[in-house]
Structures are given as structure tokens and as C-alpha cells.
């Protein structure tokens, strides 16, 4: 258990530092016709598409099955999952024992697509990564799949899709971040959905700091999303409970950190006031 958790955490960090391959490379599958099809084969790990759960059309779930053909424990992960080309939070990790087969389920939080203004889902897509059991504990242990697309029967989604409403927080050099403002309960902890539109370059974006009425509050260390160039993303940023003894506040500010894949530069914004969250709330 500890070993799997440690490897999973290492993999999440590695995704922020390593490009996930050629963004133009992709494989498309029909969610009705192609069940059981191999979506990725590393030589030591064979991953098949088992099912697409469409019972809730705005909370899709993709079920995969992975066969470990090696003689060593092998991890499998994803942290890039897109609905209609918008990144959603669907981090999943599975440790697969030597010679065994395991299931990996990729799910989108209920309500995420609705907060993104999506009426129907035309496709979900994702990338997988794995640790080569022959290269464990080396810098080259990770392998990355091409983009895997599962198409649904909603072929006209681009025409019907709405743009999400929100408050524009950042707009520079092709990178836009908006707050979708669905929950204002800072006193007991909350989530702040943000909509990211990236026409700049592949980037890892983090909500790194937040303060309420000038005082910093804790933010979750999972407030990180990888957004490829030309992709949109909806990410639910988590803030821990702030000040239980305060009944109202007057100003909320956030700070973002960007890591650009091409240059490796780390950019940190100034504090940005969210005007939709500055009125006093009881």
C-alpha cells in the first residue's frame, strides 16, 4: 500500500514536469462498438476499453482493464481527462501485481460538466501513463500513451455547447482563467471551479495561494491541472476551512502559478481579487 501510494505521488509530480507526448497523436474508439478493444499496449502492460457508463450523461465514467504481463508490480495512472476537449479532474491510479489483471475507472465529478456549461457530451479523451517495471527508480521509468478518445453518440455537441459564464481573473498571452463561482461557503471549506482556456503552450497551472481579508488560508496541494495548448479545462480548486470564528468577509484574493512546458519557466501572478466573492456573506 505504501509503495503504491509513493509511486502514485511521484507519478503525479512527474506529469507536471514531463510532456505527455505529441498532442496530435490520438486513437479513437466507439463507445458502443469497441468494447474490449486494446487502447494501449506498452509490451508489459495491455489496457483494454471495457465500458462507458452513460447513465448520467454529464458525469461520464470510463472503465478500463489492464493486464500486467511482467513479473513485477506495475503502476498505471491518468491525470489528463477531457470532456468535449475540456480538462476535468479525474485522477486515477492503480497498482497491478505481476501476472494479474485489474480494473481502472476514470470518473468525472457529478456537476463538473454542468458547471462548465456543457449540455451534452460528444467525446471523452484521456492519456495514460505507467512506470516501466524494468526501469523503476530511474528518470526514464514513465511511459505515456497517445490521446485516447471515446466517442459517444452525440456527434453535434460542438454546435450545442455553451460557453461557461464566469468572472475573468487572468487574461495574458493566450491564457485565460475565469472563476465559475458556484460555492461561497469559505467558513467551512469549499471548492472554487475555474475555467481555463489555453492558447499559449502546454502548461501546468496551480492555485498556489489564497487570502481572505488579507489573511492567507490553506489551499489543497492537489489544486494542479495540466492544460495542453489549444485545450480548455475546468478544475475544482479546493480550499480548506478558513476562519470558523468569522461570520463575514469583504475581500477574497487568489494567486496562480504557471509552469510552461516549452521553456520550463515558473510564472507567479500577483494576488487577484475575485470581485464576485467580495461582498459580505453571513
C-alpha positions in Angstrom: 0.0 0.0 0.0 2.7 2.5 1.0 4.8 1.6 -2.1 1.8 2.1 -4.4 0.9 5.4 -2.8 4.5 6.7 -3.0 4.8 5.7 -6.7 1.5 7.4 -7.4 2.5 10.6 -5.8 5.8 10.5 -7.7 3.9 10.0 -11.0 1.7 13.0 -10.3 4.7 15.2 -9.8 6.3 13.7 -12.9 3.4 14.7 -15.1 3.9 18.3 -14.2 7.5 18.1 -15.4 7.3 15.8 -18.4 5.3 16.4 -21.6 2.7 13.7 -22.3 3.8 13.2 -25.9 2.7 14.5 -29.2 -0.6 16.3 -28.8 -1.6 15.5 -32.4 -1.2 11.7 -31.8 -4.6 10.1 -30.9 -6.6 7.0 -31.2 -10.4 7.0 -31.4 -12.9 4.3 -30.2 -16.7 4.0 -30.5 -18.1 3.5 -27.0 -20.7 1.0 -28.2 -18.8 -0.9 -30.8 -15.3 -1.1 -29.5 -15.7 -2.6 -26.0 -12.8 -5.0 -25.4 -10.5 -3.2 -27.8 -6.9 -2.6 -26.8 -6.4 1.1 -26.2 -2.7 1.0 -25.1 0.0 -1.7 -25.1 3.4 -1.0 -23.6 4.7 -4.5 -24.1 4.5 -5.2 -20.4 1.0 -3.8 -19.8 -2.1 -4.2 -22.1 -5.0 -1.9 -21.4 -8.4 -2.6 -22.9 -11.6 -0.4 -23.1 -14.3 -2.2 -21.1 -17.2 0.2 -20.8 -18.5 3.7 -20.9 -21.2 4.5 -18.3 -23.7 6.9 -19.9 -26.4 6.6 -17.2 -25.6 10.1 -16.1 -24.9 12.0 -19.4 -23.0 14.8 -17.6 -20.9 12.6 -15.3 -19.2 10.1 -17.6 -17.3 7.1 -16.4 -14.8 5.1 -18.5 -13.9 1.6 -17.3 -10.6 0.1 -18.4 -8.9 -3.3 -17.7 -5.2 -3.6 -17.5 -3.2 -6.9 -17.8 0.3 -6.9 -16.2 2.4 -9.3 -18.3 5.6 -8.5 -16.4 7.0 -10.3 -13.4 6.9 -7.1 -11.3 4.4 -4.8 -9.6 3.4 -2.2 -12.2 1.5 1.1 -11.7 -1.0 2.7 -14.1 -2.3 6.2 -13.9 -4.1 9.0 -15.6 -4.4 12.7 -14.7 -5.5 14.1 -18.1 -9.2 13.5 -18.8 -11.1 15.7 -21.1 -14.9 16.1 -21.8 -15.5 17.9 -25.1 -11.9 18.9 -25.1 -12.1 20.5 -21.6 -9.9 19.0 -18.9 -11.8 17.6 -15.9 -10.4 16.3 -12.6 -10.3 12.5 -13.0 -7.0 11.4 -11.3 -6.9 7.7 -11.0 -4.1 5.3 -10.1 -3.9 1.5 -9.8 -1.0 -0.8 -8.8 -1.2 -4.1 -10.7 0.6 -7.1 -9.3 2.8 -9.3 -11.5 0.8 -11.5 -13.9 -2.6 -10.1 -12.7 -5.4 -8.1 -14.4 -7.1 -5.1 -12.7 -9.7 -2.6 -13.5 -9.2 1.2 -13.6 -12.2 3.5 -13.5 -12.0 7.1 -14.7 -14.8 9.2 -13.4 -15.8 12.9 -13.6 -17.3 14.5 -10.6 -21.1 14.9 -10.8 -21.8 18.6 -11.7 -18.4 19.3 -13.2 -19.7 19.2 -16.8 -22.7 21.3 -15.9 -20.5 24.0 -14.2 -18.6 24.1 -17.5 -21.7 24.9 -19.4 -21.8 21.5 -21.3 -25.3 20.3 -22.3 -24.2 17.0 -23.8 -21.0 15.0 -24.2 -19.7 14.3 -27.6 -16.5 12.6 -26.5 -14.2 12.0 -23.6 -10.5 11.6 -24.0 -7.6 10.8 -21.8 -3.9 9.9 -21.6 -2.4 7.1 -19.6 1.0 6.7 -18.0 2.8 3.8 -16.5 6.0 3.0 -14.7 8.2 0.5 -16.6 9.0 -2.2 -14.1 12.4 -2.7 -15.6 13.3 1.0 -15.1 11.9 1.6 -11.6 13.7 4.3 -9.6 15.2 5.9 -12.7 14.4 9.1 -14.5 13.1 7.2 -17.6 10.7 4.9 -15.9 7.5 6.6 -17.2 5.8 5.8 -20.4 2.9 7.9 -21.9 0.0 6.9 -24.2 -1.2 8.9 -27.1 -4.5 10.7 -26.6 -7.3 8.0 -26.3 -10.7 9.2 -27.5 -14.0 7.6 -26.6 -16.7 9.0 -28.9 -20.4 9.0 -27.8 -23.5 9.1 -29.9 -23.7 12.9 -29.5 -22.0 14.0 -32.7 -23.3 17.5 -32.8 -22.1 18.6 -29.4 -19.9 21.4 -30.7 -22.9 23.2 -32.1 -24.9 22.9 -28.9 -22.2 23.5 -26.4 -22.4 26.7 -24.4 -19.5 28.8 -23.2 -19.3 28.8 -19.4 -20.2 32.0 -17.6 -17.7 33.3 -15.0 -15.6 36.2 -13.8 -12.4 36.7 -15.8 -9.4 36.7 -13.5 -6.4 36.4 -15.8 -6.0 37.1 -19.5 -2.5 37.4 -20.9 -0.7 36.0 -23.9 -3.4 33.5 -24.8 -4.1 32.1 -21.3 -7.4 32.9 -19.7 -8.6 31.9 -16.3 -12.2 32.6 -15.1 -13.8 31.8 -11.7 -17.2 30.0 -12.1 -18.2 30.9 -8.5 -20.5 28.0 -7.6 -19.9 27.9 -3.8 -19.2 30.8 -1.4 -19.0 29.0 1.9 -15.4 29.8 2.9 -16.0 29.3 6.5 -16.4 25.6 6.3 -14.2 24.9 3.3 -15.3 24.9 -0.3 -14.5 24.3 -3.9 -13.9 27.0 -6.5 -14.3 25.9 -10.1 -12.1 27.7 -12.5 -12.4 27.6 -16.3 -9.1 27.7 -18.2 -8.6 28.5 -21.9 -5.1 27.8 -23.0 -3.9 29.0 -26.5 -0.4 29.7 -25.3 1.6 26.4 -24.8 1.4 23.3 -22.7 1.2 24.4 -19.1 0.8 23.2 -15.5 -1.5 25.6 -13.6 -1.7 25.7 -9.8 -3.9 27.7 -7.4 -0.9 28.3 -5.1 -2.2 30.8 -2.6 -5.4 32.4 -1.3 -6.2 35.0 1.2 -9.4 36.3 2.8 -9.4 39.9 4.0 -5.7 39.9 3.7 -5.0 36.8 5.7 -3.7 33.6 3.9 -5.8 30.5 4.2 -4.7 26.9 3.5 -5.3 25.6 0.0 -5.1 21.9 -1.1 -1.9 20.6 -2.6 -4.0 18.9 -5.4 -5.0 22.2 -6.9 -3.0 21.4 -10.0 -4.1 20.9 -13.6 -2.1 20.2 -16.8 -3.6 22.0 -19.8 -2.3 21.3 -23.3 -2.1 24.1 -25.9 -5.4 24.6 -27.6 -7.3 22.8 -24.8 -9.8 24.1 -22.3 -10.1 23.0 -18.7 -12.5 23.0 -15.7 -10.7 22.5 -12.4 -12.2 22.4 -9.0 -9.8 24.2 -6.6 -10.2 23.1 -3.0 -9.8 25.4 -0.1 -9.7 24.1 3.5 -11.9 25.6 6.2 -10.8 29.1 6.8 -11.9 31.0 9.9 -14.7 29.4 11.9 -14.9 32.5 14.2 -15.6 34.9 11.4 -19.2 35.4 10.2 -18.5 37.7 7.2 -15.7 38.8 4.9 -15.1 41.7 2.5 -12.3 40.5 0.1 -11.1 37.3 -1.5 -7.9 37.0 -3.4 -6.1 34.2 -5.3 -2.7 33.7 -6.7 -1.8 31.3 -9.6 1.5 29.7 -10.6 2.2 28.5 -14.1 4.8 26.1 -15.2 5.4 26.3 -19.0 6.4 23.1 -20.6 8.4 24.5 -23.5 10.6 26.8 -21.5 10.3 25.3 -18.1 9.7 28.8 -16.7 7.7 29.3 -13.5 5.4 32.3 -13.5 3.6 33.5 -10.4 0.8 36.1 -10.6 0.1 38.9 -8.2 -2.9 38.4 -5.9 -6.1 38.7 -7.9 -9.3 39.9 -6.3 -12.4 37.8 -7.1 -15.0 40.6 -7.2 -17.9 38.2 -7.2 -16.7 36.9 -3.8 -16.0 40.2 -2.1 -19.4 41.1 -0.7 -20.1 40.3 3.0 -21.5 36.8 3.5 -23.1 35.6 6.6 
